Amino acid sequence: MADLLPETPTFLDDLTPDSGLSLRRWTLGEYHRMAYPIIFGPEERTELIHGEIMVFGEGVPRLFNREEYYRLAKYGILQPDERTELIYGRVIKRMGPMGEPHSISIMKTADALEDAFGPGWVVRQQLSLRLNSGLEPEPDVLVVPGVPDDYADVPISSVALLLVEVSDTTLRYDRGTKAAMYATDSVPDYWLINLRYRTLEVRRQPENGEYLSLDVYGEQESIAPLAAPRSPVRVAALLPLTRPQAS
């Protein structure tokens, strides 16, 4: 297996019951389908304990690398409708459908960033991002240089100049695990849209696995992306509309 980064100290703690995220547990049938040569090596010894694949007799999880993660999907072990990410060698699953405010915010953010960046940039929604560290998250919105055909034959590599996560139940995960991943890969501009408080958290200056700069912008404020400094974006343009409460 390829070397993988060690887990951040908060990684498993960030997968709280109310986050809508969990480790992907495997059935006995799925486990048997991973036998050599699909996933496991010819002499590799593993065991399935409470739905998690462990290194036999060592009490530690058996981690997946990127190529193995792809094969899980290729051979139908991961289903096409499953929303998963490869994080620190673990397959993370999002449980339940995405809420309407979350979906609306993703679409509005993509529209706003397309206007801000203009031609010569690609704005993608909820597609896998290959990081140099071997991880493969699926950010809500990302911006990369070029045109779509530049990425026709290969997954988008870690050339993203802006990543955006829309956060409601996943706030702790996006502030902790996701921020550490993106900083480690030197993503220069990480925006977190906080639906709970209708704010935008902007993290910049990645260094040694963390962002040294954090600024929070309110709904009526604006911020320009680092890669499009003359194109400020209003925070309100990224958020779903609020509706009056019924009396």
Buried (B, 14 or more C-beta within 10 A) or exposed (E): BEEBBEBBEBBEEBBBEEBBBEBBEBEEEBBEBBEEEBBBEEEBEBEBEEEBBBBEEEEEBBBBBBEBBBBBEEEEBBEEEEBBBBBBBBBBBBEEEBBEBBBBBBEBBBEBBBEBBEEEBBBBBBEBBBBEBBBBBBBBBBBBEEEEEEBEEEEBEBBBBBBBBBBBBBBBBBBBBBBBBBBBBEBBBBBBBBBEEBBBBBBBEBEEBBBEEBEEBEBEBEBEBEBBEEBEBBBBBBBBEEEEEEE
